[in-house]
Amino acid sequence: MERATGTEVYGCGSPHSTDITLNIQTTTGGNFSISLNGKNTVEHLKKLVSKKLKVSKDRICLLHRERQLRDGTLEENGL
């Protein structure tokens, strides 16, 4: 696998709400939060993380519960 900036994504939100806050932990020790709708795509989240970290989105690897987030919405990926 190519070198990538990995991040752990932790979601918290009520099951009745599609608005969620994701706590992002980077492999370099940084932490920040992003709030967005669960209907947003993983691709959109990658763009937001990429902009925040000033790293190409192609180098971003998002993980949730030790599983890489794939295409689709955040809800479809269990967030």
N, C-alpha and C positions, 0 to 999 in steps of 0.2 A: 504494500500500500504506500502511496506517496505520502510525504510528510504533510500533515494538515494540522490546523489549529483545532483541537478537540474541545468540546464544551459539554458539560453536563447540564441538562435542563430539568428543573424541578417545577412542576406545575401545582398551583393551588387555586382553587375556586370551588364554588358550590356546584353540586350536580344540576341545579336548576338554572344556572347562569352560564351563558356562553362566553362571558368575559373572564379572562384568566390572567394572572400575573405569573410570569415565568422568572425564576431565579436562575441566572446563568453563572456557572463557574467555569473559568477557562483553565486550560492546562498550565498556564503560566501563573496561576494563583489569583487572578482577578475575579471579581464578583460584581454583578449588576443585575438589575431587574428590567423586564420588559412587560408591559401590559398590552394585551390585544385580545381579539375575539377568537374563540376556538374554531371558528369557521375559516380562519386564515390558513393559508397553505404553509407547509414546511419551507417551501421556496421563499415565501415572503419573510418568514422568520430568519432564514439564512441571510437575506438582504439586510434586515435590521441589525443582526449580529455583526455582519461584515462591515457595515457602516460604523458601528460603535467601536469595533476593534481596529478599523482601518486595515483590513485584510481582505483579499479577494474572496468572494463568496465560494469560489471553487476550492478554496483551501479550508473551508469550514466543514467540520464533521460534527453533527449534533447527535447527542446520546441522551436517552431517557431510560432510566432503570437498566443501564448497561446494554441497551439495544439502540442501534442506529435508527434515527428517524428517516423514513423514506418519503416518497411522493405522497401527496394527499393532504388532507387538512390536519390540523393539530388534534382535533377530536378523533379523527380516524386513527391517529397514532397513539391514542390513549392519554392525551393531555387534557 
